[in-house]
Amino acid sequence: MALNLVAKVHPVVFFTIVDSYERRLQDAHRVIGTLLGTIGVEKGAVEITNCFCVPHNESKEEVAVELDFAKDMYELHRKVNPNEAIVGWWATGHEITDHSLLIHDYYSRVTSSPIHLTVDTTLHGGRMNIKGYVSASMGVPGRTPGTMFAPIPVEVISYSPEIVGSNVTQKSKYNRQRLVEPTTDLHLISEATQNMESTLDVLINYVDDVLNGKVIADNYIGRELTRMVNQVPKMSATDFEEMLNTNMKDLLMVIYLSQLTKVNVSLNEKLTMLVATQ
């Protein structure tokens, strides 16, 4: 695995890591676990889609990892999703400890060139830093080689359902009870439209500032804007409005049918209970 590798992590991985840290033993200062994902889907990238916690005991002198537990958990995950394989391991904290090399050596025997992901759940520096590493050999030829951890880029990617779940989860920040009520599809469409409008306003202001010479043009932003514009289907305003109205009618029909189904199920339950009491 090359040093120019990119680790693409899904949000569920971070949720699992934080949850494992919150549920740790009282005397445990950090938590470790196994990373699951796929290799080779995209060239030069490893997609990390899942993970699980592995119990361990760690002190200044030694570290003991429950390897049998890790093997059993991996076999259980394989039954649910056979496409996921071990791609590395994770640990909480903002630095690599002396014991990290020993744990990394175990995962090197399980998979080729594993990724080591660190998540700073202690918020060292005021934020939750996320870093990725791969091991690289170093030393003088003819001598015993050493091992160092080389940093690699870490990107956060999401499937469409994960984006919806992450957006709903963020709303709990504004609720004292940290609860969020589910909303209707129409409400979600309205929120998405408002977010798109606000984003377009920021983008238009940036383009105007670049054209007026107030901001220096960024080549990367320009290429991304060109890519997005080329992805927009070329159609007239009338055709776009007709397509939007058709999709809206389909959505309303689905909502109506789902509500009708709920009423039928509720009516069936009440009739069943009425017959049972007689």
C-alpha positions as CSV (number, residue, x, y, z in Angstrom):
1,M,0.0,0.0,0.0
2,A,1.6,3.3,-1.1
3,L,2.2,6.3,1.0
4,N,0.0,8.4,-1.4
5,L,-3.0,6.4,-0.2
6,V,-6.3,8.2,0.8
7,A,-8.5,6.9,3.6
8,K,-12.2,7.6,2.9
9,V,-14.2,7.2,6.1
10,H,-18.0,7.0,6.5
11,P,-19.7,8.9,9.4
12,V,-20.9,5.6,11.0
13,V,-17.3,4.8,11.8
14,F,-16.8,8.0,13.9
15,F,-20.2,7.5,15.7
16,T,-19.0,4.0,16.7
17,I,-15.6,5.2,17.9
18,V,-17.1,8.0,20.0
19,D,-19.8,5.6,21.4
20,S,-17.1,3.1,22.3
21,Y,-15.1,5.8,24.0
22,E,-18.1,6.9,26.1
23,R,-18.7,3.3,27.2
24,R,-15.1,2.5,28.1
25,L,-14.0,1.3,31.5
26,Q,-13.4,3.9,34.1
27,D,-9.6,3.3,34.3
28,A,-9.1,3.0,30.5
29,H,-7.5,6.1,29.0
30,R,-8.1,5.1,25.4
31,V,-10.0,2.6,23.2
32,I,-8.9,0.6,20.2
33,G,-10.7,-1.4,17.5
34,T,-10.8,-2.9,14.0
35,L,-11.5,-1.0,10.8
36,L,-13.6,-2.7,8.1
37,G,-14.0,-1.6,4.5
38,T,-13.0,-2.3,0.9
39,I,-9.8,-1.9,-1.0
40,G,-9.4,-1.3,-4.7
41,V,-12.9,0.1,-5.4
42,E,-11.2,3.4,-6.3
43,K,-7.5,3.6,-7.2
44,G,-5.3,4.9,-4.5
45,A,-8.1,4.9,-1.9
46,V,-9.4,2.7,0.9
47,E,-13.0,3.1,1.8
48,I,-13.7,2.5,5.6
49,T,-17.4,1.7,6.0
50,N,-17.6,0.1,9.5
51,C,-15.6,-0.7,12.7
52,F,-16.0,-2.3,16.0
53,C,-14.3,-2.0,19.4
54,V,-11.7,-4.6,20.7
55,P,-11.2,-4.9,24.5
56,H,-7.7,-4.4,25.7
57,N,-5.6,-3.7,28.8
58,E,-2.9,-1.2,28.5
59,S,-0.3,0.1,31.0
60,K,3.1,1.8,30.7
61,E,4.9,-1.5,30.6
62,E,2.7,-3.7,28.4
63,V,-0.5,-4.1,26.4
64,A,-2.8,-7.1,26.0
65,V,-5.5,-7.3,23.3
66,E,-8.3,-9.8,23.3
67,L,-7.5,-11.3,19.8
68,D,-10.1,-14.1,20.1
69,F,-12.8,-11.4,20.6
70,A,-11.6,-9.5,17.5
71,K,-11.7,-12.7,15.4
72,D,-15.2,-13.6,16.5
73,M,-16.5,-10.1,15.9
74,Y,-15.0,-10.1,12.4
75,E,-16.6,-13.4,11.6
76,L,-20.0,-12.0,12.7
77,H,-19.6,-8.9,10.6
78,R,-18.6,-11.1,7.6
79,K,-21.9,-12.9,7.9
80,V,-23.8,-9.6,7.6
81,N,-21.6,-8.0,5.0
82,P,-19.2,-10.4,3.2
83,N,-17.7,-7.5,1.2
84,E,-16.2,-5.9,4.2
85,A,-12.6,-6.9,5.0
86,I,-10.2,-5.7,7.7
87,V,-8.3,-2.7,6.4
88,G,-6.7,-1.5,9.6
89,W,-7.3,-0.4,13.2
90,W,-8.3,2.7,15.1
91,A,-7.5,4.2,18.5
92,T,-8.7,7.2,20.4
93,G,-6.2,9.9,21.4
94,H,-4.2,12.7,19.8
95,E,-0.9,10.9,19.5
96,I,0.7,7.5,18.7
97,T,2.0,5.7,21.8
98,D,4.8,3.2,22.2
99,H,2.3,0.3,22.2
100,S,0.8,1.4,18.8
101,L,3.6,-0.4,17.0
102,L,2.8,-3.7,18.7
103,I,-0.9,-3.5,17.9
104,H,-0.1,-2.4,14.3
105,D,2.2,-5.4,14.0
106,Y,-0.8,-7.7,14.7
107,Y,-3.0,-6.1,12.1
108,S,-0.1,-6.3,9.6
109,R,-0.4,-10.1,9.9
110,V,-4.1,-9.9,9.2
111,T,-4.1,-7.5,6.2
112,S,-1.5,-6.0,3.9
113,S,-0.3,-2.6,5.0
114,P,-3.1,-1.7,7.5
115,I,-4.3,1.8,8.1
116,H,-4.1,3.3,11.5
117,L,-6.8,5.9,12.3
118,T,-6.6,8.1,15.4
119,V,-9.6,10.1,16.6
120,D,-9.0,12.7,19.4
121,T,-12.0,12.2,21.6
122,T,-10.4,14.2,24.3
123,L,-10.7,17.3,22.1
124,H,-7.0,18.2,22.5
125,G,-6.5,21.6,21.0
126,G,-10.2,22.4,21.1
127,R,-11.4,20.1,18.3
128,M,-11.7,16.4,17.4
129,N,-8.7,15.9,15.2
130,I,-8.8,12.8,12.8
131,K,-5.6,11.5,11.4
132,G,-4.6,8.5,9.3
133,Y,-1.3,6.6,9.1
134,V,0.4,3.7,7.3
135,S,3.6,2.0,8.4
136,A,6.8,2.5,6.4
137,S,10.1,0.7,6.9
138,M,13.2,2.8,7.7
139,G,16.8,2.2,8.6
140,V,20.3,1.5,7.2
141,P,20.7,-1.2,4.6
142,G,22.1,-4.4,6.1
143,R,20.8,-3.5,9.6
144,T,17.6,-4.3,11.4
145,P,14.9,-2.1,9.8
146,G,12.7,0.1,11.9
147,T,9.1,1.1,11.4
148,M,7.6,4.6,11.3
149,F,4.0,5.9,10.9
150,A,3.6,8.0,7.8
151,P,0.6,10.3,7.7
152,I,-2.0,10.0,4.9
153,P,-5.0,12.1,4.0
154,V,-8.3,11.3,5.5
155,E,-11.6,12.2,3.8
156,V,-15.2,11.9,5.1
157,I,-17.6,10.5,2.5
158,S,-21.3,9.5,2.9
159,Y,-24.0,7.6,1.2
160,S,-27.3,9.4,0.7
161,P,-29.0,7.8,3.7
162,E,-26.0,8.7,5.9
163,I,-26.2,12.4,4.8
164,V,-29.9,12.5,5.9
165,G,-29.0,10.8,9.2
166,S,-26.1,13.2,9.8
167,N,-28.2,16.3,9.1
168,V,-31.0,15.1,11.5
169,T,-28.4,14.3,14.2
170,Q,-26.9,17.8,13.9
171,K,-30.3,19.3,14.7
172,S,-30.1,17.8,18.2
173,K,-27.5,20.5,19.1
174,Y,-30.3,23.0,19.4
175,N,-32.5,20.9,21.6
176,R,-31.8,20.7,25.4
177,Q,-33.1,17.1,25.5
178,R,-31.0,16.2,22.5
179,L,-34.1,14.8,20.8
180,V,-35.2,15.3,17.1
181,E,-38.7,14.6,15.9
182,P,-38.9,13.0,12.4
183,T,-40.2,15.3,9.7
184,T,-42.2,14.7,6.5
185,D,-40.7,14.4,3.1
186,L,-42.1,17.7,2.0
187,H,-40.4,19.4,5.0
188,L,-37.1,17.8,4.1
189,I,-37.5,19.1,0.5
190,S,-38.2,22.6,1.8
191,E,-35.1,22.5,4.0
192,A,-32.9,21.2,1.2
193,T,-34.2,24.0,-1.1
194,Q,-33.4,26.6,1.5
195,N,-29.9,25.3,2.1
196,M,-29.3,25.2,-1.6
197,E,-30.4,28.8,-2.0
198,S,-28.2,30.0,0.8
199,T,-25.2,28.1,-0.7
200,L,-25.9,29.6,-4.1
201,D,-25.9,33.1,-2.5
202,V,-22.5,32.5,-1.0
203,L,-21.2,31.1,-4.3
204,I,-22.6,34.0,-6.4
205,N,-21.0,36.5,-4.0
206,Y,-17.6,34.7,-4.3
207,V,-17.8,34.7,-8.1
208,D,-18.7,38.4,-8.1
209,D,-15.8,39.2,-5.8
210,V,-13.4,37.3,-8.1
211,L,-14.7,39.1,-11.2
212,N,-14.3,42.5,-9.4
213,G,-10.8,41.7,-8.2
214,K,-11.6,41.6,-4.5
215,V,-10.6,38.0,-4.1
216,I,-7.8,36.0,-5.8
217,A,-9.2,33.3,-8.0
218,D,-8.7,29.7,-6.9
219,N,-8.1,27.2,-9.6
220,Y,-9.5,24.3,-7.7
221,I,-12.8,26.1,-7.0
222,G,-12.9,27.0,-10.7
223,R,-12.5,23.4,-11.8
224,E,-15.2,22.3,-9.4
225,L,-17.6,24.9,-10.6
226,T,-17.0,23.9,-14.2
227,R,-17.6,20.3,-13.3
228,M,-20.9,21.1,-11.5
229,V,-22.1,23.3,-14.4
230,N,-21.4,20.5,-16.9
231,Q,-23.4,18.1,-14.8
232,V,-26.5,20.2,-15.0
233,P,-28.8,18.8,-17.7
234,K,-29.4,21.2,-20.6
235,M,-33.1,21.9,-20.8
236,S,-35.4,24.8,-21.1
237,A,-37.1,26.4,-18.1
238,T,-40.5,25.0,-19.3
239,D,-39.1,21.4,-19.4
240,F,-37.4,21.8,-16.0
241,E,-40.7,23.1,-14.5
242,E,-42.6,20.2,-16.0
243,M,-40.1,17.7,-14.7
244,L,-40.2,19.2,-11.2
245,N,-44.0,19.2,-11.1
246,T,-44.1,15.6,-12.3
247,N,-41.7,14.5,-9.5
248,M,-43.7,16.5,-7.0
249,K,-46.9,14.8,-8.1
250,D,-45.3,11.4,-7.7
251,L,-44.1,12.3,-4.2
252,L,-47.5,13.5,-3.2
253,M,-49.0,10.2,-4.5
254,V,-46.5,8.2,-2.5
255,I,-47.3,10.2,0.7
256,Y,-51.1,9.7,0.1
257,L,-50.7,6.0,-0.4
258,S,-48.5,5.6,2.7
259,Q,-51.0,7.5,4.8
260,L,-53.9,5.4,3.4
261,T,-51.9,2.3,4.4
262,K,-51.4,3.5,7.9
263,V,-55.1,4.2,8.3
264,N,-56.0,0.7,7.0
265,V,-53.5,-0.9,9.4
266,S,-54.9,1.1,12.3
267,L,-58.5,0.3,11.4
268,N,-57.6,-3.4,11.1
269,E,-56.0,-3.4,14.6
270,K,-59.0,-1.8,16.1
271,L,-61.4,-4.2,14.5
272,T,-59.3,-7.2,15.6
273,M,-59.3,-5.9,19.2
274,L,-63.1,-5.3,19.0
275,V,-63.7,-8.9,17.8
276,A,-61.3,-10.3,20.4
277,T,-63.2,-8.6,23.3
278,Q,-66.6,-9.9,22.2
